[in-house]
Amino acid sequence: MNRLWELLPAGVRAQVDEELAAGSTVRAIQLVHTNHGIDDLDELPTLQESREATELRRDHLVAEGRLPHPSAADLPAALARAALLAGPVEAVQTVWVGSFPRMMAVLQSGDASSRQVSLATLPDGEPAAVAELGAGLSAALGVPFRSAPH
């Protein structure tokens, strides 16, 4: 899974799963960020690392069937995630993770590992659904949409 996730106490992991099931991603990230059990100040996780651990957990729960797959119908949810980003979005693009396309926001600034932020994962990879979500995000955010071939 993820080193940070493994450090979380079992009760906190259960709380994170509950928050993700309720659609409270920000609360889940906050739980990961503040309840990691790390005492060494040099090893404390960044907010970015906490967000990544939470996204990986959400993806894991989706893959297990414990959370529903986001879909193009979840444009409002993807836009809500985009509204929480740490900087301006320069583009929306598709990145394939295994057989699932992930809709990513590309931020204008940041290092290479933090410039791409997941907004949604589409379960079926249907080109029409990918295009619909990408076009919707692109139009709402006023940025270009780039779709990478699988």
DRENTORKOL-3810 file (N, C-alpha, C; in nm, 4 decimals):
REM DRENTORKOL-3810
@n.u->0.0846; n.v->-0.1188; n.w->0.0000; ca.u->0.0000; ca.v->0.0000; ca.w->0.0000; c.u->0.0882; c.v->0.1239; c.w->0.0000
@n.u->0.1228; n.v->0.1754; n.w->0.1163; ca.u->0.1960; ca.v->0.3012; ca.w->0.1269; c.u->0.2564; c.v->0.3067; c.w->0.2663
@n.u->0.3818; n.v->0.3527; n.w->0.2760; ca.u->0.4503; ca.v->0.3560; ca.w->0.4064; c.u->0.3721; c.v->0.4378; c.w->0.5077
@n.u->0.3230; n.v->0.5527; n.w->0.4657; ca.u->0.2478; ca.v->0.6391; ca.w->0.5566; c.u->0.1206; c.v->0.5687; c.w->0.6032
@n.u->0.0511; n.v->0.5030; n.w->0.5123; ca.u->-0.0714; ca.v->0.4301; ca.w->0.5486; c.u->-0.0407; c.v->0.3229; c.w->0.6522
@n.u->0.0706; n.v->0.2516; n.w->0.6345; ca.u->0.1081; ca.v->0.1440; ca.w->0.7265; c.u->0.1383; c.v->0.1961; c.w->0.8670
@n.u->0.1818; n.v->0.3227; n.w->0.8790; ca.u->0.2125; ca.v->0.3804; ca.w->1.0094; c.u->0.0878; c.v->0.4224; c.w->1.0874
@n.u->-0.0241; n.v->0.4370; n.w->1.0184; ca.u->-0.1465; ca.v->0.4814; ca.w->1.0861; c.u->-0.1996; c.v->0.3732; c.w->1.1797
@n.u->-0.2443; n.v->0.4121; n.w->1.2977; ca.u->-0.3090; ca.v->0.3150; ca.w->1.3862; c.u->-0.4363; c.v->0.2589; c.w->1.3192
@n.u->-0.4715; n.v->0.1365; n.w->1.3539; ca.u->-0.5867; ca.v->0.0691; ca.w->1.2924; c.u->-0.7148; c.v->0.1513; c.w->1.3050
@n.u->-0.7360; n.v->0.2146; n.w->1.4186; ca.u->-0.8566; ca.v->0.2954; ca.w->1.4377; c.u->-0.8621; c.v->0.4148; c.w->1.3443
@n.u->-0.7466; n.v->0.4756; n.w->1.3195; ca.u->-0.7412; ca.v->0.5894; ca.w->1.2274; c.u->-0.7663; c.v->0.5413; c.w->1.0851
@n.u->-0.7105; n.v->0.4260; n.w->1.0493; ca.u->-0.7364; ca.v->0.3704; ca.w->0.9156; c.u->-0.8858; c.v->0.3487; c.w->0.8940
@n.u->-0.9521; n.v->0.2959; n.w->0.9968; ca.u->-1.0966; ca.v->0.2730; ca.w->0.9859; c.u->-1.1708; c.v->0.4057; c.w->0.9688
@n.u->-1.1273; n.v->0.5083; n.w->1.0419; ca.u->-1.1895; ca.v->0.6412; ca.w->1.0288; c.u->-1.1694; c.v->0.6978; c.w->0.8886
@n.u->-1.0496; n.v->0.6802; n.w->0.8340; ca.u->-1.0200; ca.v->0.7286; ca.w->0.6991; c.u->-1.1124; c.v->0.6584; c.w->0.5992
@n.u->-1.1262; n.v->0.5272; n.w->0.6125; ca.u->-1.2158; ca.v->0.4525; ca.w->0.5233; c.u->-1.3591; c.v->0.5045; c.w->0.5340
@n.u->-1.4035; n.v->0.5338; n.w->0.6559; ca.u->-1.5394; ca.v->0.5867; ca.w->0.6760; c.u->-1.5546; c.v->0.7237; c.w->0.6093
@n.u->-1.4547; n.v->0.8092; n.w->0.6238; ca.u->-1.4610; ca.v->0.9420; ca.w->0.5618; c.u->-1.4622; c.v->0.9306; c.w->0.4096
@n.u->-1.3815; n.v->0.8400; n.w->0.3554; ca.u->-1.3805; ca.v->0.8210; ca.w->0.2107; c.u->-1.5154; c.v->0.7672; c.w->0.1625
@n.u->-1.5734; n.v->0.6751; n.w->0.2382; ca.u->-1.7041; ca.v->0.6210; ca.w->0.2011; c.u->-1.8120; c.v->0.7287; c.w->0.2044
@n.u->-1.7947; n.v->0.8262; n.w->0.2927; ca.u->-1.8912; ca.v->0.9357; ca.w->0.3037; c.u->-1.8626; c.v->1.0470; c.w->0.2025
@n.u->-1.7538; n.v->1.0326; n.w->0.1251; ca.u->-1.7183; ca.v->1.1345; ca.w->0.0271; c.u->-1.6420; c.v->1.2517; c.w->0.0862
@n.u->-1.5924; n.v->1.2369; n.w->0.2088; ca.u->-1.5213; ca.v->1.3451; ca.w->0.2779; c.u->-1.3705; c.v->1.3290; c.w->0.2610
@n.u->-1.3234; n.v->1.3506; n.w->0.1401; ca.u->-1.1818; ca.v->1.3306; ca.w->0.1097; c.u->-1.0920; c.v->1.4250; c.w->0.1892
@n.u->-1.1322; n.v->1.5489; n.w->0.2023; ca.u->-1.0495; ca.v->1.6454; ca.w->0.2759; c.u->-1.0343; c.v->1.6022; c.w->0.4207
@n.u->-1.1413; n.v->1.5584; n.w->0.4830; ca.u->-1.1355; ca.v->1.5102; ca.w->0.6218; c.u->-1.0453; c.v->1.3868; c.w->0.6307
@n.u->-1.0531; n.v->1.2980; n.w->0.5316; ca.u->-0.9685; ca.v->1.1784; ca.w->0.5309; c.u->-0.8206; c.v->1.2180; c.w->0.5220
@n.u->-0.7895; n.v->1.3150; n.w->0.4365; ca.u->-0.6506; ca.v->1.3617; ca.w->0.4244; c.u->-0.6042; c.v->1.4206; c.w->0.5573
@n.u->-0.6900; n.v->1.4971; n.w->0.6207; ca.u->-0.6557; ca.v->1.5580; ca.w->0.7495; c.u->-0.6256; c.v->1.4500; c.w->0.8540
@n.u->-0.7055; n.v->1.3448; n.w->0.8565; ca.u->-0.6809; ca.v->1.2356; ca.w->0.9513; c.u->-0.5450; c.v->1.1710; c.w->0.9265
@n.u->-0.5121; n.v->1.1459; n.w->0.8008; ca.u->-0.3826; ca.v->1.0864; ca.w->0.7678; c.u->-0.2696; c.v->1.1810; c.w->0.8084
@n.u->-0.2877; n.v->1.3086; n.w->0.7801; ca.u->-0.1817; ca.v->1.4066; ca.w->0.8044; c.u->-0.1541; c.v->1.4292; c.w->0.9529
@n.u->-0.2554; n.v->1.4167; n.w->1.0353; ca.u->-0.2376; ca.v->1.4501; ca.w->1.1764; c.u->-0.2297; c.v->1.3303; c.w->1.2702
@n.u->-0.2521; n.v->1.2101; n.w->1.2197; ca.u->-0.2558; ca.v->1.0921; ca.w->1.3070; c.u->-0.1613; c.v->0.9820; c.w->1.2615
@n.u->-0.0469; n.v->1.0183; n.w->1.2070; ca.u->0.0451; ca.v->0.9230; ca.w->1.1466; c.u->0.1308; c.v->0.8481; c.w->1.2463
@n.u->0.1463; n.v->0.8969; n.w->1.3674; ca.u->0.2269; ca.v->0.8285; ca.w->1.4677; c.u->0.3766; c.v->0.8485; c.w->1.4508
@n.u->0.4181; n.v->0.9423; n.w->1.3686; ca.u->0.5613; ca.v->0.9693; ca.w->1.3488; c.u->0.6047; c.v->1.0759; c.w->1.4496
@n.u->0.7101; n.v->1.0456; n.w->1.5237; ca.u->0.7582; ca.v->1.1400; ca.w->1.6244; c.u->0.8790; c.v->1.2208; c.w->1.5779
@n.u->0.9546; n.v->1.1690; n.w->1.4820; ca.u->1.0755; ca.v->1.2359; ca.w->1.4340; c.u->1.0348; c.v->1.3534; c.w->1.3446
@n.u->1.0679; n.v->1.4746; n.w->1.3853; ca.u->1.0297; ca.v->1.5946; ca.w->1.3114; c.u->1.0817; c.v->1.5945; c.w->1.1678
@n.u->1.1963; n.v->1.5310; n.w->1.1447; ca.u->1.2524; ca.v->1.5256; ca.w->1.0093; c.u->1.1760; c.v->1.4296; c.w->0.9190
@n.u->1.0966; n.v->1.3428; n.w->0.9765; ca.u->1.0245; ca.v->1.2425; ca.w->0.8997; c.u->0.8754; c.v->1.2718; c.w->0.8855
@n.u->0.8291; n.v->1.3840; n.w->0.9399; ca.u->0.6866; ca.v->1.4155; ca.w->0.9330; c.u->0.6411; c.v->1.4242; c.w->0.7876
@n.u->0.5232; n.v->1.3691; n.w->0.7574; ca.u->0.4758; ca.v->1.3729; ca.w->0.6190; c.u->0.4301; c.v->1.5127; c.w->0.5789
@n.u->0.4497; n.v->1.5439; n.w->0.4522; ca.u->0.3977; ca.v->1.6691; ca.w->0.3987; c.u->0.2483; c.v->1.6496; c.w->0.3713
@n.u->0.1799; n.v->1.7579; n.w->0.3493; ca.u->0.0385; ca.v->1.7494; ca.w->0.3128; c.u->0.0233; c.v->1.6731; c.w->0.1807
@n.u->0.1153; n.v->1.6946; n.w->0.0888; ca.u->0.1150; ca.v->1.6236; ca.w->-0.0398; c.u->0.1248; c.v->1.4724; c.w->-0.0174
@n.u->0.2144; n.v->1.4293; n.w->0.0704; ca.u->0.2289; ca.v->1.2857; ca.w->0.0992; c.u->0.1026; c.v->1.2304; c.w->0.1637
@n.u->0.0399; n.v->1.3088; n.w->0.2498; ca.u->-0.0852; ca.v->1.2661; ca.w->0.3130; c.u->-0.1961; c.v->1.2533; c.w->0.2094
@n.u->-0.2008; n.v->1.3483; n.w->0.1154; ca.u->-0.3009; ca.v->1.3433; ca.w->0.0083; c.u->-0.2784; c.v->1.2211; c.w->-0.0799
@n.u->-0.1517; n.v->1.1953; n.w->-0.1156; ca.u->-0.1202; ca.v->1.0802; ca.w->-0.2001; c.u->-0.1570; c.v->0.9488; c.w->-0.1314
@n.u->-0.1274; n.v->0.9376; n.w->-0.0023; ca.u->-0.1628; ca.v->0.8159; ca.w->0.0718; c.u->-0.3140; c.v->0.7970; c.w->0.0738
@n.u->-0.3876; n.v->0.9056; n.w->0.0898; ca.u->-0.5341; ca.v->0.8987; ca.w->0.0924; c.u->-0.5875; c.v->0.8600; c.w->-0.0445
@n.u->-0.5318; n.v->0.9163; n.w->-0.1511; ca.u->-0.5759; ca.v->0.8803; ca.w->-0.2867; c.u->-0.5479; c.v->0.7338; c.w->-0.3169
@n.u->-0.4305; n.v->0.6858; n.w->-0.2758; ca.u->-0.3983; ca.v->0.5451; ca.w->-0.2970; c.u->-0.4966; c.v->0.4548; c.w->-0.2217
@n.u->-0.5323; n.v->0.4964; n.w->-0.1015; ca.u->-0.6287; ca.v->0.4180; ca.w->-0.0240; c.u->-0.7642; c.v->0.4176; c.w->-0.0927
@n.u->-0.8082; n.v->0.5348; n.w->-0.1414; ca.u->-0.9359; ca.v->0.5426; ca.w->-0.2121; c.u->-0.9334; c.v->0.4507; c.w->-0.3345
@n.u->-0.8251; n.v->0.4551; n.w->-0.4113; ca.u->-0.8133; ca.v->0.3693; ca.w->-0.5289; c.u->-0.8181; c.v->0.2218; c.w->-0.4894
@n.u->-0.7539; n.v->0.1878; n.w->-0.3781; ca.u->-0.7552; ca.v->0.0497; ca.w->-0.3285; c.u->-0.8971; c.v->0.0061; c.w->-0.2923
@n.u->-0.9697; n.v->0.0930; n.w->-0.2232; ca.u->-1.1081; ca.v->0.0609; ca.w->-0.1857; c.u->-1.1979; c.v->0.0478; c.w->-0.3089
@n.u->-1.1734; n.v->0.1286; n.w->-0.4095; ca.u->-1.2496; ca.v->0.1179; ca.w->-0.5346; c.u->-1.2188; c.v->-0.0160; c.w->-0.6014
@n.u->-1.0901; n.v->-0.0509; n.w->-0.6081; ca.u->-1.0499; ca.v->-0.1767; ca.w->-0.6720; c.u->-1.1093; c.v->-0.2979; c.w->-0.5999
@n.u->-1.1241; n.v->-0.2901; n.w->-0.4677; ca.u->-1.1842; ca.v->-0.3985; ca.w->-0.3894; c.u->-1.3361; c.v->-0.4005; c.w->-0.3981
@n.u->-1.3937; n.v->-0.2968; n.w->-0.4578; ca.u->-1.5393; ca.v->-0.2884; ca.w->-0.4667; c.u->-1.6042; c.v->-0.2337; c.w->-0.3406
@n.u->-1.5250; n.v->-0.1791; n.w->-0.2506; ca.u->-1.5794; ca.v->-0.1245; ca.w->-0.1258; c.u->-1.6248; c.v->0.0202; c.w->-0.1416
@n.u->-1.5804; n.v->0.0860; n.w->-0.2491; ca.u->-1.6270; ca.v->0.2200; ca.w->-0.2848; c.u->-1.6676; c.v->0.2150; c.w->-0.4315
@n.u->-1.7671; n.v->0.2927; n.w->-0.4702; ca.u->-1.8057; ca.v->0.2936; ca.w->-0.6113; c.u->-1.7004; c.v->0.3628; c.w->-0.6959
@n.u->-1.6923; n.v->0.3196; n.w->-0.8217; ca.u->-1.6033; ca.v->0.3854; ca.w->-0.9169; c.u->-1.6580; c.v->0.5237; c.w->-0.9479
@n.u->-1.5722; n.v->0.6252; n.w->-0.9461; ca.u->-1.6167; ca.v->0.7552; ca.w->-0.9958; c.u->-1.6459; c.v->0.7425; c.w->-1.1454
@n.u->-1.7329; n.v->0.8235; n.w->-1.1962; ca.u->-1.7641; ca.v->0.8186; ca.w->-1.3386; c.u->-1.7812; c.v->0.9601; c.w->-1.3909
@n.u->-1.8085; n.v->0.9689; n.w->-1.5201; ca.u->-1.8287; ca.v->1.1002; ca.w->-1.5809; c.u->-1.9447; c.v->1.1729; c.w->-1.5147
@n.u->-2.0378; n.v->1.0976; n.w->-1.4581; ca.u->-2.1487; ca.v->1.1603; ca.w->-1.3870; c.u->-2.1000; c.v->1.2319; c.w->-1.2622
@n.u->-1.9751; n.v->1.2061; n.w->-1.2225; ca.u->-1.9183; ca.v->1.2675; ca.w->-1.1032; c.u->-1.8407; c.v->1.3951; c.w->-1.1348
@n.u->-1.8812; n.v->1.4657; n.w->-1.2407; ca.u->-1.8159; ca.v->1.5924; ca.w->-1.2733; c.u->-1.8177; c.v->1.6877; c.w->-1.1541
@n.u->-1.9304; n.v->1.7018; n.w->-1.0824; ca.u->-1.9282; ca.v->1.7910; ca.w->-0.9655; c.u->-1.8252; c.v->1.7493; c.w->-0.8595
@n.u->-1.8101; n.v->1.6183; n.w->-0.8380; ca.u->-1.7118; ca.v->1.5715; ca.w->-0.7391; c.u->-1.5697; c.v->1.6022; c.w->-0.7859
@n.u->-1.5422; n.v->1.5825; n.w->-0.9154; ca.u->-1.4092; ca.v->1.6128; ca.w->-0.9682; c.u->-1.3810; c.v->1.7629; c.w->-0.9594
@n.u->-1.4830; n.v->1.8447; n.w->-0.9873; ca.u->-1.4655; ca.v->1.9898; ca.w->-0.9759; c.u->-1.4440; c.v->2.0320; c.w->-0.8304
@n.u->-1.5107; n.v->1.9640; n.w->-0.7377; ca.u->-1.4905; ca.v->1.9937; ca.w->-0.5951; c.u->-1.3469; c.v->1.9622; c.w->-0.5551
@n.u->-1.2917; n.v->1.8497; n.w->-0.6064; ca.u->-1.1525; ca.v->1.8176; ca.w->-0.5775; c.u->-1.0598; c.v->1.9233; c.w->-0.6384
@n.u->-1.0916; n.v->1.9674; n.w->-0.7592; ca.u->-1.0091; ca.v->2.0693; ca.w->-0.8249; c.u->-1.0088; c.v->2.1993; c.w->-0.7454
@n.u->-1.1210; n.v->2.2308; n.w->-0.6826; ca.u->-1.1300; ca.v->2.3549; ca.w->-0.6047; c.u->-1.0390; c.v->2.3522; c.w->-0.4824
@n.u->-0.9985; n.v->2.2341; n.w->-0.4386; ca.u->-0.9139; ca.v->2.2204; ca.w->-0.3200; c.u->-0.7648; c.v->2.2196; c.w->-0.3519
@n.u->-0.7311; n.v->2.2279; n.w->-0.4790; ca.u->-0.5908; ca.v->2.2182; ca.w->-0.5182; c.u->-0.5102; c.v->2.3374; c.w->-0.4680
@n.u->-0.3810; n.v->2.3130; n.w->-0.4509; ca.u->-0.2921; ca.v->2.4136; ca.w->-0.3920; c.u->-0.2492; c.v->2.5227; c.w->-0.4887
@n.u->-0.2833; n.v->2.5111; n.w->-0.6147; ca.u->-0.2416; ca.v->2.6135; ca.w->-0.7092; c.u->-0.3274; c.v->2.6118; c.w->-0.8335
@n.u->-0.3037; n.v->2.7068; n.w->-0.9228; ca.u->-0.3822; ca.v->2.7145; ca.w->-1.0457; c.u->-0.3575; c.v->2.5934; c.w->-1.1369
@n.u->-0.4626; n.v->2.5527; n.w->-1.2062; ca.u->-0.4549; ca.v->2.4393; ca.w->-1.2981; c.u->-0.4186; c.v->2.4916; c.w->-1.4363
@n.u->-0.3231; n.v->2.4247; n.w->-1.5008; ca.u->-0.2817; ca.v->2.4655; ca.w->-1.6352; c.u->-0.3461; c.v->2.3781; c.w->-1.7421
@n.u->-0.3845; n.v->2.2535; n.w->-1.7067; ca.u->-0.4475; ca.v->2.1629; ca.w->-1.8038; c.u->-0.5131; c.v->2.0479; c.w->-1.7293
@n.u->-0.5988; n.v->1.9769; n.w->-1.8006; ca.u->-0.6575; ca.v->1.8515; ca.w->-1.7532; c.u->-0.6089; c.v->1.7451; c.w->-1.8498
@n.u->-0.5651; n.v->1.6305; n.w->-1.7979; ca.u->-0.5189; ca.v->1.5255; ca.w->-1.8876; c.u->-0.5536; c.v->1.3886; c.w->-1.8339
@n.u->-0.5568; n.v->1.2934; n.w->-1.9244; ca.u->-0.5833; ca.v->1.1551; ca.w->-1.8903; c.u->-0.4508; c.v->1.0819; c.w->-1.8744
@n.u->-0.4369; n.v->1.0063; n.w->-1.7668; ca.u->-0.3220; ca.v->0.9188; ca.w->-1.7452; c.u->-0.3784; c.v->0.7803; c.w->-1.7167
@n.u->-0.3277; n.v->0.6804; n.w->-1.7847; ca.u->-0.3776; ca.v->0.5440; ca.w->-1.7647; c.u->-0.3013; c.v->0.4772; c.w->-1.6520
@n.u->-0.3760; n.v->0.4209; n.w->-1.5568; ca.u->-0.3202; ca.v->0.3457; ca.w->-1.4448; c.u->-0.3764; c.v->0.2046; c.w->-1.4598
@n.u->-0.2939; n.v->0.1147; n.w->-1.5120; ca.u->-0.3451; ca.v->-0.0175; ca.w->-1.5451; c.u->-0.4489; c.v->-0.0041; c.w->-1.6553
@n.u->-0.5670; n.v->-0.0564; n.w->-1.6316; ca.u->-0.6727; ca.v->-0.0488; ca.w->-1.7329; c.u->-0.7691; c.v->0.0665; c.w->-1.7081
@n.u->-0.7429; n.v->0.1453; n.w->-1.6057; ca.u->-0.8326; ca.v->0.2559; ca.w->-1.5723; c.u->-0.7721; c.v->0.3906; c.w->-1.6090
@n.u->-0.8478; n.v->0.4749; n.w->-1.6791; ca.u->-0.7985; ca.v->0.6099; ca.w->-1.7036; c.u->-0.8226; c.v->0.6962; c.w->-1.5803
@n.u->-0.7210; n.v->0.7716; n.w->-1.5434; ca.u->-0.7319; ca.v->0.8637; ca.w->-1.4309; c.u->-0.7280; c.v->1.0059; c.w->-1.4870
@n.u->-0.8251; n.v->1.0870; n.w->-1.4471; ca.u->-0.8303; ca.v->1.2259; ca.w->-1.4910; c.u->-0.7448; c.v->1.3073; c.w->-1.3951
@n.u->-0.6465; n.v->1.3762; n.w->-1.4494; ca.u->-0.5504; ca.v->1.4496; ca.w->-1.3689; c.u->-0.5598; c.v->1.5993; c.w->-1.3955
@n.u->-0.5410; n.v->1.6775; n.w->-1.2912; ca.u->-0.5214; ca.v->1.8210; ca.w->-1.3056; c.u->-0.3706; c.v->1.8434; c.w->-1.3076
@n.u->-0.3244; n.v->1.9223; n.w->-1.4022; ca.u->-0.1820; ca.v->1.9566; ca.w->-1.4089; c.u->-0.1694; c.v->2.0982; c.w->-1.3548
@n.u->-0.0974; n.v->2.1106; n.w->-1.2435; ca.u->-0.0816; ca.v->2.2413; ca.w->-1.1804; c.u->0.0260; c.v->2.3228; c.w->-1.2503
@n.u->0.0143; n.v->2.4534; n.w->-1.2418; ca.u->0.1099; ca.v->2.5433; ca.w->-1.3064; c.u->0.2461; c.v->2.5420; c.w->-1.2393
@n.u->0.2505; n.v->2.5134; n.w->-1.1098; ca.u->0.3784; ca.v->2.5160; ca.w->-1.0398; c.u->0.3917; c.v->2.3939; c.w->-0.9514
@n.u->0.5118; n.v->2.3743; n.w->-0.9004; ca.u->0.5411; ca.v->2.2611; ca.w->-0.8135; c.u->0.6452; c.v->2.1726; c.w->-0.8779
@n.u->0.6962; n.v->2.0756; n.w->-0.8007; ca.u->0.7945; ca.v->1.9843; ca.w->-0.8574; c.u->0.7219; c.v->1.8772; c.w->-0.9384
@n.u->0.7976; n.v->1.7982; n.w->-1.0099; ca.u->0.7398; ca.v->1.7009; ca.w->-1.1028; c.u->0.6430; c.v->1.6050; c.w->-1.0341
@n.u->0.6726; n.v->1.5655; n.w->-0.9104; ca.u->0.5870; ca.v->1.4682; ca.w->-0.8430; c.u->0.4575; c.v->1.5285; c.w->-0.7905
@n.u->0.4525; n.v->1.6596; n.w->-0.7749; ca.u->0.3319; ca.v->1.7194; ca.w->-0.7177; c.u->0.2510; c.v->1.8017; c.w->-0.8178
@n.u->0.2941; n.v->1.8074; n.w->-0.9430; ca.u->0.2218; ca.v->1.8877; ca.w->-1.0429; c.u->0.0975; c.v->1.8180; c.w->-1.0934
@n.u->0.0925; n.v->1.6853; n.w->-1.0904; ca.u->-0.0252; ca.v->1.6132; ca.w->-1.1367; c.u->-0.1043; c.v->1.5623; c.w->-1.0169
@n.u->-0.2337; n.v->1.5975; n.w->-1.0144; ca.u->-0.3202; ca.v->1.5612; ca.w->-0.9027; c.u->-0.4426; c.v->1.4909; c.w->-0.9588
@n.u->-0.4745; n.v->1.3752; n.w->-0.9021; ca.u->-0.5884; ca.v->1.2965; ca.w->-0.9494; c.u->-0.7205; c.v->1.3629; c.w->-0.9125
@n.u->-0.8090; n.v->1.3733; n.w->-1.0112; ca.u->-0.9431; ca.v->1.4264; ca.w->-0.9881; c.u->-1.0484; c.v->1.3171; c.w->-0.9933
@n.u->-1.0254; n.v->1.2122; n.w->-1.0724; ca.u->-1.1232; ca.v->1.1039; ca.w->-1.0854; c.u->-1.0583; c.v->0.9860; c.w->-1.1561
@n.u->-1.1093; n.v->0.8662; n.w->-1.1275; ca.u->-1.0709; ca.v->0.7453; ca.w->-1.1983; c.u->-1.1968; c.v->0.6880; c.w->-1.2607
@n.u->-1.1913; n.v->0.6611; n.w->-1.3897; ca.u->-1.3086; ca.v->0.6087; ca.w->-1.4597; c.u->-1.2977; c.v->0.4568; c.w->-1.4671
@n.u->-1.4016; n.v->0.3844; n.w->-1.4256; ca.u->-1.3928; ca.v->0.2405; ca.w->-1.4131; c.u->-1.3864; c.v->0.1649; c.w->-1.5448
@n.u->-1.4541; n.v->0.2127; n.w->-1.6453; ca.u->-1.4660; ca.v->0.1328; ca.w->-1.7663; c.u->-1.3696; c.v->0.1725; c.w->-1.8763
@n.u->-1.3124; n.v->0.2887; n.w->-1.8680; ca.u->-1.2185; ca.v->0.3325; ca.w->-1.9690; c.u->-1.2808; c.v->0.3589; c.w->-2.1047
@n.u->-1.4126; n.v->0.3719; n.w->-2.1078; ca.u->-1.4809; ca.v->0.3993; ca.w->-2.2342; c.u->-1.4372; c.v->0.5349; c.w->-2.2872
@n.u->-1.3951; n.v->0.5405; n.w->-2.4135; ca.u->-1.3497; ca.v->0.6681; ca.w->-2.4696; c.u->-1.4526; c.v->0.7802; c.w->-2.4572
@n.u->-1.5796; n.v->0.7486; n.w->-2.4736; ca.u->-1.6823; ca.v->0.8529; ca.w->-2.4639; c.u->-1.6899; c.v->0.9100; c.w->-2.3225
@n.u->-1.6789; n.v->0.8244; n.w->-2.2205; ca.u->-1.6850; ca.v->0.8710; ca.w->-2.0817; c.u->-1.5621; c.v->0.9545; c.w->-2.0477
@n.u->-1.4460; n.v->0.9112; n.w->-2.0971; ca.u->-1.3226; ca.v->0.9865; ca.w->-2.0741; c.u->-1.3330; c.v->1.1243; c.w->-2.1388
@n.u->-1.3796; n.v->1.1260; n.w->-2.2639; ca.u->-1.3925; ca.v->1.2528; ca.w->-2.3359; c.u->-1.4945; c.v->1.3441; c.w->-2.2687
@n.u->-1.6054; n.v->1.2866; n.w->-2.2202; ca.u->-1.7099; ca.v->1.3664; ca.w->-2.1556; c.u->-1.6582; c.v->1.4326; c.w->-2.0280
@n.u->-1.5925; n.v->1.3539; n.w->-1.9437; ca.u->-1.5402; ca.v->1.4099; ca.w->-1.8192; c.u->-1.4289; c.v->1.5103; c.w->-1.8477
@n.u->-1.3391; n.v->1.4771; n.w->-1.9390; ca.u->-1.2307; ca.v->1.5686; ca.w->-1.9730; c.u->-1.2819; c.v->1.7007; c.w->-2.0283
@n.u->-1.3806; n.v->1.6916; n.w->-2.1178; ca.u->-1.4373; ca.v->1.8136; ca.w->-2.1759; c.u->-1.5094; c.v->1.8968; c.w->-2.0702
@n.u->-1.5814; n.v->1.8297; n.w->-1.9799; ca.u->-1.6522; ca.v->1.9009; ca.w->-1.8736; c.u->-1.5575; c.v->1.9723; c.w->-1.7796
@n.u->-1.4511; n.v->1.9033; n.w->-1.7388; ca.u->-1.3515; ca.v->1.9654; ca.w->-1.6510; c.u->-1.2795; c.v->2.0800; c.w->-1.7222
@n.u->-1.2423; n.v->2.0553; n.w->-1.8469; ca.u->-1.1730; ca.v->2.1563; ca.w->-1.9246; c.u->-1.2562; c.v->2.2834; c.w->-1.9375
@n.u->-1.3829; n.v->2.2670; n.w->-1.9711; ca.u->-1.4709; ca.v->2.3827; ca.w->-1.9882; c.u->-1.4910; c.v->2.4568; c.w->-1.8559
@n.u->-1.5143; n.v->2.3823; n.w->-1.7477; ca.u->-1.5405; ca.v->2.4447; ca.w->-1.6186; c.u->-1.4174; c.v->2.5161; c.w->-1.5630
@n.u->-1.2990; n.v->2.4602; n.w->-1.5893; ca.u->-1.1756; ca.v->2.5187; ca.w->-1.5362; c.u->-1.1111; c.v->2.6171; c.w->-1.6333
@n.u->-1.1583; n.v->2.6186; n.w->-1.7578; ca.u->-1.1030; ca.v->2.7099; ca.w->-1.8575; c.u->-0.9610; c.v->2.6759; c.w->-1.8987
@n.u->-0.9327; n.v->2.5457; n.w->-1.9060; ca.u->-0.7987; ca.v->2.4998; ca.w->-1.9438; c.u->-0.8112; c.v->2.3937; c.w->-2.0523
@n.u->-0.7017; n.v->2.3647; n.w->-2.1245; ca.u->-0.7086; ca.v->2.2606; ca.w->-2.2271; c.u->-0.7207; c.v->2.1201; c.w->-2.1674
@n.u->-0.7755; n.v->2.0279; n.w->-2.2471; ca.u->-0.7850; ca.v->1.8874; ca.w->-2.2101; c.u->-0.6965; c.v->1.8076; c.w->-2.3043
@n.u->-0.6080; n.v->1.7261; n.w->-2.2458; ca.u->-0.5207; ca.v->1.6396; ca.w->-2.3246; c.u->-0.5512; c.v->1.4950; c.w->-2.2868
@n.u->-0.5850; n.v->1.4166; n.w->-2.3866; ca.u->-0.6166; ca.v->1.2772; ca.w->-2.3614; c.u->-0.5046; c.v->1.1902; c.w->-2.4144
@n.u->-0.4382; n.v->1.1192; n.w->-2.3248; ca.u->-0.3284; ca.v->1.0310; ca.w->-2.3651; c.u->-0.3856; c.v->0.8980; c.w->-2.4120
@n.u->-0.3329; n.v->0.8421; n.w->-2.5200; ca.u->-0.3812; ca.v->0.7113; ca.w->-2.5655; c.u->-0.3410; c.v->0.6034; c.w->-2.4676
@n.u->-0.4198; n.v->0.4985; n.w->-2.4637; ca.u->-0.3902; ca.v->0.3865; ca.w->-2.3742; c.u->-0.2984; c.v->0.2900; c.w->-2.4452
END
